[in-house]
Amino acid sequence: MLQKRAATFVHHHPSRSYSSIFKQNFSNSSNLEPHKTSKFLIYCNTQIAINGRDGNLKEAESIFNRMPHKSTVSWTAMLTAYSQNGQIAKARNLFDEIPDRTTASYNAMITAYVKNGSDVEEAYELFARMPVRNGVSYATMITGFVRRGMLDKAEEFYADIPDEWRDPVCSNALISGYLKLGRLEEAVRVFKDMVETDLVSWSSMVDGYCKKGRVLEARGLFDMMPERNVITWTAMIDGYMKVGCFENGFGLFSSMRRGVVKVNSNTLTVMFEACGNFCRYREGVQIHGLVSRMGFNFDIFLGNSIITMYFRIGFVDEANKIFWMMNKKDLVSWNSLISGYVQNDEIEEAYRLFQIMPVKDLVSWTTMIAGFSNKGNIEKSVQLFRMMPEKDDFSWTAIISGFVNNELYEEAFRWFIGMLQKEIRPNQLTLSSVLSASAGLATLNQGAQVHALVLKMGMEFDLYIQSSLVSMYSKCGYVAEAYWIFTNISAPNIVSFNSMITGFAQNGFGEEALNLFRRMKNEGREPNCITFLGVLSACTHVGLVQEGLEYFKSMKSSYGIQPEPDHYASMIDLLGRAGLLDEAIDMIRSMPFKPHAGVWGALLGASRNHLHLDFAKLAAQHLIEWEPDNASPYVILSNLYSIVGKKMDADQVRMTKKLKGVRKSPGCSWITVKDKVHLFLAGEQSHMDLNKIRFTLSTISKEMKGLSRHREDWLSFDQSSDIS
């Protein structure tokens, strides 16, 4: 049995000098020469460490238990193996058995407590018992306090660290803790106070500045660094890419390639992600070629990144070829493939691959659920959701968002309630989705309840949720509440500004919307196409024709944004309301694409308001082509004929509408009673409480008439009293 185990080890590590020693029986190891015994001990310690790291805990235990001689390194290696596999109780038992504990032994046990999320007090108790401490001891305790969110304790502990151990290891640990919590300024303070810095200190600060989007300050530190490693270069390159500075990032990557520091798979992954996000096919192909030349062809991690890149820039066939060329594929590879097909609207191919996947995880199921709902096939999404063997908050969010995206707002709320009943904690995306459902229904009561849940869960400062709250309150007509939330956003992004600008515009506060747009520009924020929809809508409400035209022209000239059909529709509405119908027609004719229904609808409404029959006929004709079942163009055109005295033409339009079987959509209203939405259509007689509703309306009508007569009698009496 021992010989069989020895052969197994030799297979994994075919070092001739070690294998010849290891093949001997453990019981005979005491007869080995001293230098051979030393080699044998080193080999066993190495095997314990390797097996522990690979998750082969039983193998590590077997080696450790059969070792005739154990050094402190042996005990520490076994302790670390237990820690790496989450066996903290066994690690502590082993620690208590160590005959000669050293600082390294204590550090290993403290690290085990910290890394496995155990009670930090136990780690601190052990730390207090240490006869001798070093920088690792102090740094590990700081890391433990930070991970538990006990930052005040970490700072207090840091202040008491002896100067000889503070820099750079302990200071680096505190800097890392601050940066993980997004507290850059505190990290900067510690960094500036350090007497001795190292590569980790500088790299951490460069990465911290980059993650906050402050790339100029990051680059300043980067250029001052006495030495740089691949981690620093990669962080700086990624920082440029994250803020949209592709040329700077690519230029730095090229400089790195010319220097002494060699790129690794992480650097290349950053570059593939950037090429995909910026649709830079040429650069992506160049880096793909570099991967082949550097011998990274068989790196699964890089292969997955290449697949994702090609899908993002729309080269589906290339992505598919890379996948099938990969010698090894993991779950991420399969998920990247089906996700890419979903993103490129090839849902059927994605589903075919999903069905033949050897293993599926939550990501696989959630991707398909979101894919089908985005294509409008919510029934298939629900079917897949019900088939999932297990569900998490992201899968619940996907199905709820699917209902919201398909404007099935009531269903979204029903499923959200089901999620809460299953005791699944919603995340910020879930709450943002149900807030969007509240906005779609314009139901303040439900939106306010979700807002209360946000406060209860402590998510009121999440940027996504804050932007959703602004949008919800605005669409419900509560602009003051929306603006109050907006003003409490510490660092509003473009989504936040867009929500508030659009909210002002939709509620008739055009000047306020434009003032906020000017403030946004003054703060150096780049507007996008959504921003300009809100701005043009604001100009329409206020009647600022010239300003609207200038904003429309600036989209392309100042910001490189190509106006889309909805922007043209807003401009047609603006010109039409001002009576500039000829200018509106000229703009329609200048459009680089075919005008959609929104454009012709805006022109039709303006033609009706200004009694321009010719333009109304033109707009109605095109609108009917786009929406043949829409009764509005028939109704508006027939009414306009009647107004201008052309009764026969009006009758002909009505007859055409009747012959085509086009019916006007009935008026619709709804009311929420006891958390249930009651929908009413004009002329509908199907409501289950119709008789009660009629009786109540009749009673109210009689009482109102009685109050009216009483008021008339009172006024008559009051007037007679004045005369007398």
Secondary structure, DSSP 8 states (H G I E B T S, - for coil): -HHHHHHHHHHH---HHHHHHHTS-GGGGGGS-HHHHHHHHHHHHHHHHHHHHTT-HHHHHHHHHH-SS--HHHHHHHHHHHHHTT-HHHHHHHHHH-SS--HHHHHHHHHHHHHTT--HHHHHHHHHT-SS--HHHHHHHHHHHHHTT-HHHHHHHHHTS-HHHIIIIIHHHHHHHHHHTT-HHHHHHHHHH-SS--HHHHHHHHHHHHHTT-HHHHHHHHHH-S---HHHHHHHHHHHHHTT-HHHHHHHHHHHHHSSS---HHHHHHHHHHHHHTT-HHHHHHHHHHHHHHT-TT-HHHHHHHHHHHHHTT-HHHHHHHHHH-SS--HHHHHHHHHHHHHTT-HHHHHHHHHH-SS--HHHHHHHHHHHHHTT-HHHHHHHHHH-SS--HHHHHHHHHHHHHTT-HHHHHHHHHHHHHTT----HHHHHHHHHHHHHHT-HHHHHHHHHHHHHTT-TT-HHHHHHHHHHHHHTT-HHHHHHHHHT-SS--HHHHHHHHHHHHHTT-HHHHHHHHHHHHHTT----HHHHHHHHHHHHHHT-HHHHHHHHHHHHHHH-----HHHHHHHHHHHHHTT-HHHHHHHHHH-SS---HHHHHHHHHHHHHTT-HHHHHHHHHHHHHH-TT--HHHHHHHHHHHHTT-HHHHHHHHHHHHHTT------EEEEEETTEEEEEETT----TTHHHHHHHHHHHHHHHHHHHHHHHHHHHHHHHHHH-
